Every structure is written in C-alpha cells, then in structure tokens.
Amino acid sequence: MAQFFAFTPKRRENGAIDFYDLTNYSDMKVLIATEKPFAKKAVDGIKNIITEAGYEVALLEKYSDKAQLLEAVADADALIIRSDKVTAEVIEAAKNLKIVVRAGAGYDNVDLAAATAKGIVVMNTPGQNSNAVAELALGMMVFMARNQFNPGTGSELQGKTLAIHAYGNVGKLVGRKGKALGMNVIAFDPFISDAKVFEADGVQKVDSIEELYAKADYLSLHIPATEQTKKSIGYKLLSSMPKGATLVNTARKEVIDEAGVAQAMTEREDLKYITDIAPETAAEMAEKFGKRFFATPKKMGAETAEANINAGLAAASQIVDFFKNGNTRFQVNK
C-alpha cells in the first residue's frame, strides 16, 4: 500500500490544536457513518476520493442501534457523518480517531469538548448545502403566503420586508433571492459590524434584534444553537412583529422558546410560524393554530441531490487534505 504522511494533533492548554512531527500513516481507515444515508452518487464519490488517496473506506448506513456505531468507529482514523450524534461515548470508543467531519454546516450533534479533550479535530463543510436551505426558506414563505396551497386569497412576497437573522452563507443567499423577488431585505448579525457587507447585496443593516423583528413581514432565522441563542426566539420578539408576520425557521429547534411562540400566536391571531425542525409540541400547535403553523415531517434543508453530493465530497476532500497536508481550515473546535 502507498505510504502517506499526516500531522499528529497536539492540544494546547487553551484547547487549540497544534500539528507537529510528520507521522507515517499507511493504513488509514475512514468511516462513513450515516443513519440517514448519503445518495449513492455521493457515497461513490466519497469512496473514490478516499481510495485514490490510498486510504480504506468503511460504510455504516441506516444503523438503528448506537452499539453499531460504537463498534464501527472503534478502529476508524476518520469519521464522516451527517446528523448522526458523536457523543462522548462514541469518542471514547474511537481509540484511533483523529478527525470528524460533519457533512453540513451545523455541528451541534458533535460533543466538541470531548473531541478536543482527545485531540480530535472536528470540521464542518460550510456552504455546501447553503443554496438548498435558502431555496427552502423562500419556498416556505410562498407556502405560507398562499395559505399552504389551500383555496382562498393569499398574498405576494413582492414588496414585503424580509428580515434575516444571521447573515452567513445561507442568510446571504436568502437575501439575494428575496431581492430578486422584489422584497425589501434587512438583516442583523452581531458578528458583522461593517454595513458594506450588507450593502454589497442591496441589504439594509439594522442595529438590533429588536429592530429586525419589529420591521419583519417575514423573518428568516439562521442562527446556530449555542448557550447564548437557545430559546432566545420567543414571546417578546414575535409579539413585536408587524400584523400578519411569519417566522421562518430553517436553523435549529433549540433556538425557539416553544411556549413563548405559542403564547404570542395565541394572543395574536395574525402571526404565523413555519419550521423545518418540528417542535416537541408540533401536534398541539397544528391543532390549535391550523394553517398559521406548519412543520416539515423531517428536516428538509439539505435534502436535495446537489447538497447531498456537495457536502459528502467536501467532507472526503477535507479529510484527505488534513491527513496529507495538515489543513485545518474548517476546524470548529479551535
């Protein structure tokens, strides 16, 4: 077998990971572990990238028991996942693991602290499914504007104010597509202070979350689930939205204060909520709010053939680049 080299990770006291001493790796094993499998074309592409680099590929699909994952990961050097949970238990079982790549943008399904403690690099593949999510967000707006495609007079998106909460890869695409539909687009992102970033897309920067929601006919939510954002979207923000406003969530379930949203929708019979991540109380909300509420049966944001393939191939390429060159560009546990 061909000989390959990789940097061996070493964790600093502040949690960052250094790379030192080229180590000879000749029998690297990359595990693709997906309870919800990639498309066959994506799997074939991932295999080609990894095997052409001289590494072994193992495949675990549609597993129904965590024990299957624990067994499969035991001798893996690298792990590619989708929405699969990489817990501290999984990391402890993976004695050889050096890198985990989440094929997608969100990575809250990986225990970063446990991975960092073991010197394991965790990456995501940002931007690979952004267009799919952005198109879904706009589609959800049309769906709600047209009474969930039921008979009756609906409304148009043109001329409405689209507010984007977090202006990352997905948010930018939502804004551009909204502009193309004739919407007035505003955005807020606490990590982007330069108004020119927004103005380049014809988007107006607002200075606070409160202002964003108060002006939003449609609020497109793209914030990650962090200790600061969990349950941050609730009664106060929804109650401040204009008459007939719609909250669109293609981000994370955890950022929603379900009780607060339900209270706001109870008091305001004009408010609407559509989400790509069904809340715990989805059945009750559907019964209570009727066509003012909708949750997709399962998370659909990245469920396109293109996004599926793009994210999988990116994950494989990042693993090869990491092992051969020590590239940690998309590392999230720095």
N, C-alpha and C positions, 0 to 999 in steps of 0.2 A: 504494500500500500504506500502511496505517496506520503512524504513527510511534510508536515505543516507546523507552523510555529504560532504561538499566541502569547500575549502578555498575561502574566499571572496577577490577579487582583490583590490589592492590599488596602485594607480600610484604615483611614486616618482617624484620629481621636474625634474629629468633628463630624465624622460619618461619611466624608467624601471618600472616593475610591481612587487610589493611585494605581499605576501599572508599571511594573518593573520586572527585570530579568526575563528575557525571552525563554519560554519553556517549550520543549519539543512535544507537540501533541500529534500522535499518529493514528489514534483510534477514537476520534471524537464522535459522540452519538447525540443526534438532535431528535428530540421527541416532539411530535405534533400531537397535542392532547386537546381534543375538541369534543365536548359533549354535543354541541351543535356544529356539525362538520362544515369545513370549507367546501365549496363546489369542487367537483372532480378536476376541472381545469386548473383551479388554484392549487390543489394538492399535487397534481402532476408537475406544475411549475415550481413549487417549493422543493419537491424531490429533485428536480433537475438541477436547481441552483446548489443545493447542498451536496448532492453526489458528485457534481462536476468539481466541487471544491475538495473532494476526497473524503467527505465525512459520511457517516452512516445515518440513515433515517429510520425512525420508528414511528408508527402511527397508532394512536388510540382514539377511536371515534365512537360516538353515541354510547359512552360508558354510563352506567346507571348507578354505580356504587363508588364512593370515594376510595375504597380499598383498591379498586382497579387502577386509579391514578397513582396511588401511593406505591403500588408495585411497579408500574411502568416507569415512574420517574426515578426509581432507586439508582439506576446506573446511567442516567442521562447527564450529558455535559451542558446541554442547552435545551430550552423548552419554549415552544411556540403555543400560545393559547389565544382564545377569543374572549368569551365572557366567563371562562372557567375560573374558579376560585383557587388561587395559590395561597393557601393559609400557612401559618407557622408549622403546622403538622406536615404539610406537603414539603415545605422547605427542609424540615428536619429529616424527612425520609430520603431526600435527594442529596446523597453524600457527595456526588461529583459535580453538582450543578454550579455553573459559573455565570450563566446569563438566562434571563427570562424575557421574552419579547411578547408583549400584548399586541396582537394584530388589531389595531384600532387606536383611538385617541385616549379614551378613558382608561385608567389603570387602578381604580379603587377596589378592584377584585384581587389585587396582589397585596400581600402584607409586606409593605416596604421596609418596616422596621426589622422584621425577621430576616428579610433578604439582605439588608445592609449589614446586620449583625454577623451574617455568614460570609460577607464579602462577595455577594452575588449582585451583579449588575442587572437592573430592571430597565427595560426600554418600552416605549410605545411606538406607534407608526403614525405620527400626526399628519393630517392632510389627506390620507389615502381614502377615507370614506366621507370626507367633508362635503363633497358635492351631493352625494346620496342623501345625507342628513338635511342639507339645505333645501333640496328639492322636496323632501318630505314635509319640512316645515311650511313651505309655501302651499303645498298640496293640502295640508291640514287646515290652513287658513281658508282656502277656497271651499273646502268641505263644510266648514262651519258657516261661512258666509252664505252658502247655498242650502242652508237647512239640512245638512247631511244628505243632500241629494233627494230630499223628500219634496212633495208638491208644496207650493207656497212661494210667496215673493221673498227673494233673498236680497243680497246686496253685493256690490262690487268692491274689489280691493283698490282700484284706482282712486286716488285722491285721499285715501285713508293714511293715517300715521302709523308706520311700522317702527316699533321701538325694539332695539336689540340689546339684550342684557349679556354683555361679554362679547368683545369684538376680536375673537380669534379666527382661526381658519374657517369654521362654519359660519360664525357671525358675519364675517365679511362677505361670504358668498350669498347669504340670505339677504344682506343689504343690497348687493348688486342686483340680485334677481328681483327684489322688491322695487328698486328704482326702475327696472325695465318694465314693470307692470304699472308704472305711474304712481307709486306710493311715495309719500313723504317719509324719509327714513332718518331716524335719530338713533343714537347709540350711547351707551355708557360702559366704560371699562376702567376700573380703578388702577389698572396697571399700565394704561396708556394715557400719558398726560399731554402728548403733542396732538393738538387739534388737526394738524396737517395729515395725520394718518387717516382720519375720518374724511376730511375734506377731499382727499385724493379720490375717494369713491363717491363723492357727492353726498356724503352723510354728515349730518349735524351732530357735533359732540355736545352732550348735556353734562352738567357738573355733579349730578347726584342721582342715586337710585330713585329717590322720591320724585324728582322732576321727570325722570324717564317714565315711570308708571302713570303719573298724573297726565301725561300727554299721549299715552298709547291707546290707539284703537286696537292694535294687535301687538302683543308683547311676545317676542320670540326669545326663549330662555336658553342660554348656552353656558351657564356657569358649572364648574366642577363641584363635586361633593367633597367639601372639606369641613374641618371643625368650625370654620367661620361661616360657611354657607348652608350647612344642614338646617333644614326647617326655617330658612330665612325668608321664604316667599309665602306669605300668609295673609291674614285678615287685613292688616293695615295697608299693605301695598295694593291688594286687589280692590279694597274699598275706595281707594283714591283714583281708580281708573275711570275714564270717561264712560258715559252711557253707552251700552251695547258692546263694551270692550271684550276682547278674547285673549286669554292667556294660552300660549302655545309652548308646551314643554317637550323638547327633544333632548334634554340634558340628562338629569338624574332624578329618580323618585325621592331620594333622601333630601333634596333641597326644598321640597314642598312641605309646608305645615298643613297637613290634610284637614285637620279640624278647623284651622283658620280659613282656609279656602272655602270649605263647606259653609262656614258661618257667613262669610261675605256673600256667597252665592244665594244663601237663604234670605238675607236681608236685601240683596239687590237682585231682582228677578231678571235683570237685563244682562248680567255678567255670564260669560261662557268660559269653559275650560276644556281644552283638548290636550291629551298627553300620549306620548309614545311609550310611557312607562306606567303601567296600570298601578294606581294606588291600592293600598290594602283595603280601602273602603269602596273600591270601584263599583261593585254591585249595588251598594246602597246609594252611591251618588248617581248612578244611571237611573235607578228607580225614582229618586227624589227630584232630580233636575232634568230628566228627559233629554231632549235634544240640545240642551245647553251644555251637556257634558258628553265626552267620548274618550275612551281609552282603547288603543290598539290591543288586540288579543295577545301579542307579544312584541318585544322591542323590534321595530322595523327600520330604524335609522340607517343601518349599514346593510340592510337586506336587498342589495342589488348585485347582479352578477359582476358588474365592474368593480364595485367596492370590495367585494369578497376576494376577487383575484388580486387587486392592487395591494390590499393590506397584507395578504398572505405572502406575496412575492417580496414586498418590502421587508417583512419580518425575516424571511430567509436571507435576503441580501445583507441585512444589518448584522445577523449572526456571523455570516462568513467574514464580513468586514471587521467585526470585532475580534474574531479569532486570528485572522491573518494580519491585521494592522493595528489592533487595539483601539479602533474607532468607537468612541462612546458618545457621539453627537446627540443621540436621542435618549440618553440616560435620564431617568426621572428620580432616582434615589441618590442624588449627589449630596 
